Amino acid sequence: MDFVNKLTGNNQGSNQGQQQQAQGSQQGEQHQSGGFLGGLGDKFNAAAGGGKESEKNEDMLDKGVDFVQEKFLGQGPQDNESAIEQAKDEKISDFIRDRYKGATGKEFPVADK
């Protein structure tokens, strides 16, 4: 009977259902493995100096740079940045400190952490 259904095309509905089930199970497997790898990525990021814990150790100038990026540049939440993103923010704040000292001859009022 399946042979007849395949010839006439009546089996297309069940084939599509089987394909959708196979795709759904593959996506579930990808999600599970992504969660495991995502956890490793978070640990590597924290070890490199990123994550929420590192955000707590920022000085006020770094927090100001994050504020400008989030509110004015539309770069999204800055409360859980990667180590690379935090290093970039530190370079920006160091640049601001250098320019301030060059213009005024004094150190920036907020100490660097």
CNS distance restraints for C-alpha pairs under 8 A (distance, minus, plus):
assign (resid   1 and name CA) (resid   5 and name CA) 6.36 0.50 0.50
assign (resid   2 and name CA) (resid   6 and name CA) 6.05 0.50 0.50
assign (resid   2 and name CA) (resid  11 and name CA) 7.63 0.50 0.50
assign (resid   3 and name CA) (resid   7 and name CA) 6.30 0.50 0.50
assign (resid   4 and name CA) (resid   8 and name CA) 6.20 0.50 0.50
assign (resid   5 and name CA) (resid   9 and name CA) 5.81 0.50 0.50
assign (resid   5 and name CA) (resid  10 and name CA) 4.92 0.50 0.50
assign (resid   5 and name CA) (resid  11 and name CA) 5.34 0.50 0.50
assign (resid   6 and name CA) (resid  10 and name CA) 6.39 0.50 0.50
assign (resid   6 and name CA) (resid  11 and name CA) 5.54 0.50 0.50
assign (resid   6 and name CA) (resid  12 and name CA) 7.77 0.50 0.50
assign (resid  11 and name CA) (resid  15 and name CA) 6.32 0.50 0.50
assign (resid  12 and name CA) (resid  16 and name CA) 6.13 0.50 0.50
assign (resid  13 and name CA) (resid  17 and name CA) 6.33 0.50 0.50
assign (resid  14 and name CA) (resid  18 and name CA) 6.22 0.50 0.50
assign (resid  15 and name CA) (resid  19 and name CA) 6.18 0.50 0.50
assign (resid  16 and name CA) (resid  20 and name CA) 6.13 0.50 0.50
assign (resid  17 and name CA) (resid  21 and name CA) 6.21 0.50 0.50
assign (resid  18 and name CA) (resid  22 and name CA) 6.20 0.50 0.50
assign (resid  19 and name CA) (resid  23 and name CA) 6.17 0.50 0.50
assign (resid  20 and name CA) (resid  24 and name CA) 6.05 0.50 0.50
assign (resid  21 and name CA) (resid  25 and name CA) 6.23 0.50 0.50
assign (resid  22 and name CA) (resid  26 and name CA) 6.24 0.50 0.50
assign (resid  23 and name CA) (resid  27 and name CA) 6.19 0.50 0.50
assign (resid  24 and name CA) (resid  28 and name CA) 6.26 0.50 0.50
assign (resid  25 and name CA) (resid  29 and name CA) 6.30 0.50 0.50
assign (resid  26 and name CA) (resid  30 and name CA) 6.26 0.50 0.50
assign (resid  27 and name CA) (resid  31 and name CA) 6.13 0.50 0.50
assign (resid  28 and name CA) (resid  32 and name CA) 6.29 0.50 0.50
assign (resid  29 and name CA) (resid  33 and name CA) 6.26 0.50 0.50
assign (resid  30 and name CA) (resid  34 and name CA) 5.87 0.50 0.50
assign (resid  31 and name CA) (resid  35 and name CA) 6.18 0.50 0.50
assign (resid  32 and name CA) (resid  36 and name CA) 6.58 0.50 0.50
assign (resid  33 and name CA) (resid  37 and name CA) 6.19 0.50 0.50
assign (resid  34 and name CA) (resid  38 and name CA) 5.65 0.50 0.50
assign (resid  35 and name CA) (resid  39 and name CA) 6.16 0.50 0.50
assign (resid  36 and name CA) (resid  40 and name CA) 6.58 0.50 0.50
assign (resid  37 and name CA) (resid  41 and name CA) 6.15 0.50 0.50
assign (resid  38 and name CA) (resid  42 and name CA) 6.21 0.50 0.50
assign (resid  39 and name CA) (resid  43 and name CA) 6.37 0.50 0.50
assign (resid  40 and name CA) (resid  44 and name CA) 6.21 0.50 0.50
assign (resid  41 and name CA) (resid  45 and name CA) 5.99 0.50 0.50
assign (resid  42 and name CA) (resid  46 and name CA) 6.10 0.50 0.50
assign (resid  42 and name CA) (resid  51 and name CA) 7.51 0.50 0.50
assign (resid  43 and name CA) (resid  47 and name CA) 6.11 0.50 0.50
assign (resid  44 and name CA) (resid  48 and name CA) 6.15 0.50 0.50
assign (resid  45 and name CA) (resid  49 and name CA) 6.39 0.50 0.50
assign (resid  45 and name CA) (resid  50 and name CA) 5.11 0.50 0.50
assign (resid  45 and name CA) (resid  51 and name CA) 6.50 0.50 0.50
assign (resid  45 and name CA) (resid  82 and name CA) 6.10 0.50 0.50
assign (resid  45 and name CA) (resid  83 and name CA) 5.95 0.50 0.50
assign (resid  46 and name CA) (resid  50 and name CA) 4.76 0.50 0.50
assign (resid  46 and name CA) (resid  51 and name CA) 5.41 0.50 0.50
assign (resid  46 and name CA) (resid  53 and name CA) 7.73 0.50 0.50
assign (resid  46 and name CA) (resid  54 and name CA) 7.71 0.50 0.50
assign (resid  46 and name CA) (resid  83 and name CA) 7.48 0.50 0.50
assign (resid  48 and name CA) (resid  83 and name CA) 5.85 0.50 0.50
assign (resid  49 and name CA) (resid  54 and name CA) 6.11 0.50 0.50
assign (resid  49 and name CA) (resid  82 and name CA) 7.87 0.50 0.50
assign (resid  49 and name CA) (resid  83 and name CA) 5.15 0.50 0.50
assign (resid  50 and name CA) (resid  54 and name CA) 5.53 0.50 0.50
assign (resid  50 and name CA) (resid  55 and name CA) 7.53 0.50 0.50
assign (resid  50 and name CA) (resid  80 and name CA) 7.44 0.50 0.50
assign (resid  50 and name CA) (resid  81 and name CA) 6.04 0.50 0.50
assign (resid  50 and name CA) (resid  82 and name CA) 4.69 0.50 0.50
assign (resid  50 and name CA) (resid  83 and name CA) 3.84 0.50 0.50
assign (resid  50 and name CA) (resid  84 and name CA) 7.56 0.50 0.50
assign (resid  50 and name CA) (resid  86 and name CA) 6.67 0.50 0.50
assign (resid  51 and name CA) (resid  55 and name CA) 6.57 0.50 0.50
assign (resid  51 and name CA) (resid  79 and name CA) 7.82 0.50 0.50
assign (resid  51 and name CA) (resid  80 and name CA) 4.79 0.50 0.50
assign (resid  51 and name CA) (resid  81 and name CA) 5.53 0.50 0.50
assign (resid  51 and name CA) (resid  82 and name CA) 5.95 0.50 0.50
assign (resid  51 and name CA) (resid  83 and name CA) 7.16 0.50 0.50
assign (resid  52 and name CA) (resid  56 and name CA) 6.75 0.50 0.50
assign (resid  52 and name CA) (resid  79 and name CA) 6.25 0.50 0.50
assign (resid  52 and name CA) (resid  80 and name CA) 4.85 0.50 0.50
assign (resid  52 and name CA) (resid  81 and name CA) 7.34 0.50 0.50
assign (resid  53 and name CA) (resid  57 and name CA) 7.13 0.50 0.50
assign (resid  54 and name CA) (resid  58 and name CA) 6.90 0.50 0.50
assign (resid  55 and name CA) (resid  79 and name CA) 6.48 0.50 0.50
assign (resid  55 and name CA) (resid  80 and name CA) 6.97 0.50 0.50
assign (resid  55 and name CA) (resid  81 and name CA) 7.68 0.50 0.50
assign (resid  57 and name CA) (resid 113 and name CA) 7.46 0.50 0.50
assign (resid  58 and name CA) (resid  62 and name CA) 5.80 0.50 0.50
assign (resid  58 and name CA) (resid  63 and name CA) 6.46 0.50 0.50
assign (resid  58 and name CA) (resid 113 and name CA) 6.71 0.50 0.50
assign (resid  59 and name CA) (resid  63 and name CA) 6.40 0.50 0.50
assign (resid  59 and name CA) (resid 110 and name CA) 7.55 0.50 0.50
assign (resid  59 and name CA) (resid 111 and name CA) 7.37 0.50 0.50
assign (resid  59 and name CA) (resid 112 and name CA) 6.26 0.50 0.50
assign (resid  59 and name CA) (resid 113 and name CA) 5.83 0.50 0.50
assign (resid  60 and name CA) (resid  64 and name CA) 6.06 0.50 0.50
assign (resid  60 and name CA) (resid 110 and name CA) 6.87 0.50 0.50
assign (resid  61 and name CA) (resid  65 and name CA) 6.26 0.50 0.50
assign (resid  61 and name CA) (resid  93 and name CA) 6.34 0.50 0.50
assign (resid  61 and name CA) (resid 110 and name CA) 6.95 0.50 0.50
assign (resid  62 and name CA) (resid  66 and name CA) 6.29 0.50 0.50
assign (resid  62 and name CA) (resid  89 and name CA) 6.48 0.50 0.50
assign (resid  62 and name CA) (resid  90 and name CA) 6.59 0.50 0.50
assign (resid  62 and name CA) (resid  93 and name CA) 6.11 0.50 0.50
assign (resid  63 and name CA) (resid  67 and name CA) 6.13 0.50 0.50
assign (resid  64 and name CA) (resid  68 and name CA) 6.28 0.50 0.50
assign (resid  65 and name CA) (resid  69 and name CA) 6.25 0.50 0.50
assign (resid  65 and name CA) (resid  89 and name CA) 6.69 0.50 0.50
assign (resid  65 and name CA) (resid  92 and name CA) 7.65 0.50 0.50
assign (resid  65 and name CA) (resid  93 and name CA) 7.15 0.50 0.50
assign (resid  66 and name CA) (resid  70 and name CA) 6.09 0.50 0.50
assign (resid  66 and name CA) (resid  78 and name CA) 5.83 0.50 0.50
assign (resid  66 and name CA) (resid  89 and name CA) 7.46 0.50 0.50
assign (resid  67 and name CA) (resid  71 and name CA) 5.91 0.50 0.50
assign (resid  67 and name CA) (resid  72 and name CA) 7.86 0.50 0.50
assign (resid  67 and name CA) (resid  78 and name CA) 7.63 0.50 0.50
assign (resid  68 and name CA) (resid  72 and name CA) 5.26 0.50 0.50
assign (resid  68 and name CA) (resid  73 and name CA) 6.52 0.50 0.50
assign (resid  69 and name CA) (resid  73 and name CA) 4.80 0.50 0.50
assign (resid  69 and name CA) (resid  74 and name CA) 6.30 0.50 0.50
assign (resid  69 and name CA) (resid  75 and name CA) 5.67 0.50 0.50
assign (resid  69 and name CA) (resid  76 and name CA) 7.66 0.50 0.50
assign (resid  69 and name CA) (resid  78 and name CA) 7.78 0.50 0.50
assign (resid  70 and name CA) (resid  74 and name CA) 5.16 0.50 0.50
assign (resid  70 and name CA) (resid  75 and name CA) 5.08 0.50 0.50
assign (resid  70 and name CA) (resid  76 and name CA) 5.10 0.50 0.50
assign (resid  70 and name CA) (resid  77 and name CA) 5.86 0.50 0.50
assign (resid  70 and name CA) (resid  78 and name CA) 6.36 0.50 0.50
assign (resid  71 and name CA) (resid  75 and name CA) 7.77 0.50 0.50
assign (resid  71 and name CA) (resid  76 and name CA) 7.83 0.50 0.50
assign (resid  81 and name CA) (resid  85 and name CA) 5.86 0.50 0.50
assign (resid  81 and name CA) (resid  86 and name CA) 6.25 0.50 0.50
assign (resid  82 and name CA) (resid  86 and name CA) 6.26 0.50 0.50
assign (resid  83 and name CA) (resid  87 and name CA) 6.13 0.50 0.50
assign (resid  84 and name CA) (resid  88 and name CA) 6.27 0.50 0.50
assign (resid  85 and name CA) (resid  89 and name CA) 6.30 0.50 0.50
assign (resid  86 and name CA) (resid  90 and name CA) 6.17 0.50 0.50
assign (resid  87 and name CA) (resid  91 and name CA) 6.32 0.50 0.50
assign (resid  88 and name CA) (resid  92 and name CA) 6.38 0.50 0.50
assign (resid  89 and name CA) (resid  93 and name CA) 6.27 0.50 0.50
assign (resid  90 and name CA) (resid  94 and name CA) 6.06 0.50 0.50
assign (resid  91 and name CA) (resid  95 and name CA) 6.15 0.50 0.50
assign (resid  92 and name CA) (resid  96 and name CA) 6.33 0.50 0.50
assign (resid  93 and name CA) (resid  97 and name CA) 6.19 0.50 0.50
assign (resid  94 and name CA) (resid  98 and name CA) 6.17 0.50 0.50
assign (resid  95 and name CA) (resid  99 and name CA) 6.22 0.50 0.50
assign (resid  96 and name CA) (resid 100 and name CA) 6.06 0.50 0.50
assign (resid  97 and name CA) (resid 101 and name CA) 6.15 0.50 0.50
assign (resid  97 and name CA) (resid 107 and name CA) 7.29 0.50 0.50
assign (resid  97 and name CA) (resid 108 and name CA) 5.66 0.50 0.50
assign (resid  98 and name CA) (resid 102 and name CA) 6.09 0.50 0.50
assign (resid  99 and name CA) (resid 103 and name CA) 6.05 0.50 0.50
assign (resid 100 and name CA) (resid 104 and name CA) 5.99 0.50 0.50
assign (resid 100 and name CA) (resid 105 and name CA) 7.57 0.50 0.50
assign (resid 100 and name CA) (resid 106 and name CA) 7.43 0.50 0.50
assign (resid 100 and name CA) (resid 107 and name CA) 7.30 0.50 0.50
assign (resid 100 and name CA) (resid 108 and name CA) 6.35 0.50 0.50
assign (resid 101 and name CA) (resid 105 and name CA) 4.75 0.50 0.50
assign (resid 101 and name CA) (resid 106 and name CA) 5.02 0.50 0.50
assign (resid 101 and name CA) (resid 107 and name CA) 5.37 0.50 0.50
assign (resid 101 and name CA) (resid 108 and name CA) 6.59 0.50 0.50
assign (resid 102 and name CA) (resid 106 and name CA) 7.87 0.50 0.50
